Amino acid sequence: MSVSLLVLGVIVVLGAIAATVVVFVLPGDKGNGSNGPHRVAGEQPSPPANDASPQWDAPSHTWVALSEDWTVPQVDKSPHAYGLASDDQRVFTLRKPLGDLGESLRQEPEAELTAYDGASGKRLWRKTLPWIQDASPVAGNGIVVVPSGKQEDGSVTGPQAANYIAFDSATGAERWRVKVSQRATFPTVTSRPGNAPGVFFKGVFYYGDGPKLVGVDPATGRVRYQTAGKNHVIVAGPVVAGGRITVITEEPFNPSAPSYVRTAFMFTPDLKGQVSSDFPEHAKPEAITASGDVLVAWGANVIWATDARNGRGLWSKQLPDLTETTGVLGKVIIVHDFRDNAKKKFLGYDLLSGKQLWTTIPPNLSGSTTESFNVGIADGTLFALAHGITIINATNGEKVFTHSTNRGGGLVTTAAGRIVVYNQDGITGFK
């Protein structure tokens, strides 16, 4: 028998057994994998043309079933953390041993970074390095970037450093590395991947370093653009919103003036032009994402939506305790509600208004602990990854399809036209 934990947006395994996989389609659901296509046209509406209101990214398609194409088994008999990224053709996994439960997690064992071909699952290369497991790797433009260094130390006040190391996607050769003196925050999360160290946009990789926002050439690491704030440090981001490179900043802590304000800064790609929007005093957004023109920030059970084109606040919403915003898919913000551990829920909120659209309880969450659960968004599709993989219609919250597994949790991405899931059974490509 196995016991599993999911922490920090990654999976931790406490013992394992071989898994038996069964595939079934929920009665009455659409998209039977044996009779119809596994990808269909997206059901979310497209933004109206020539409309001055904020636009969103409407998925062109969504998955309605899964068929296993390839798998690389992996059985870990001790606790491990896992990470996942894709450059659309290759998949990159991170796997880090954490030792026994009674041992300190500060021993900082190295992680394995492995590249696989997304079409076949063939292993391409492998490296070892220290990995900050709170953070997700990110891939694009011929490289994969891994945040390397020590874990976040909550007992330390002040800057915490890291190395951002870029590896060649095809060969694994190190392209460049940069020492970040004050990295963005990688907060502890329970049901979503951790924050990424940066973002690719128009052939540039952007990352934050204390007060500096830097854009570099992905191939060489050479700085192309840079800007720095005088009285702010970057705590979240960057992400791309409304065609702008967006970060959240905070004033450095001052014991004589403990009040503070976090601010969203939205820069043009050359980092010269900007608009900004202040959050309420003492508000602590710690993660951001975007859909089209709309920046979505969240932290401490509050969501804020901002028009990134002009910095205009659209709405904010206080959520109940024991909820976690997990991402945005098109025009829907996805929230995980785990107040009732036996009946964990997904909540869908409208991107432009904040109105709650639906509530659903994925079938494979019944009786599952919070630690064996993750939420995934990939290739226009919403996934619940617990003791099984469930596809959920993000427009109305309906359950579409379930692929059952013996063990819980997981991370999901897309590569080479496949959905790729990395969980306690190993890595599997579906088509």
Buried (B, 14 or more C-beta within 10 A) or exposed (E): EBBBBBBBBBBBBBBBEEBEBEBEBBEEBBBEBEEEEBBBEBBBEBBEEEEEEBBBBBBEBBBBBBEEBBBBEBBBEBBBBBBBBBBBBBBBBBBBBBBEEEEEBEEBBEBBBBBBBBBEBEEBBEBEBBBBBBBBBBBBBBBBBBBBBEBBEEEEEEEBEBBBBBBBBBEBEEBBBBEBEBBBBBBEBBBBBBBBBBBBBEEBBBBBBBBBBBBBBBBEBEEBBEBBBEEBBBBBBBBBBBBBBBBBBBBEEEEEEEEBBBBBBBBEBEBEEBBBBEBEEEBBBBBBBBBBBBBBBBBEBBBBBBBBBEBEBBBBBEBEEBBBBBBBBBBBBBBBBBEEEEEBBBBBBBBBEBEEBBEBBBBBBEEBBBBBBBBBBBBBBBBBBBBBBBBBBBBEBBBBBBBBBBBBBBBBBBBBBBBBBBBBBBBBBBB
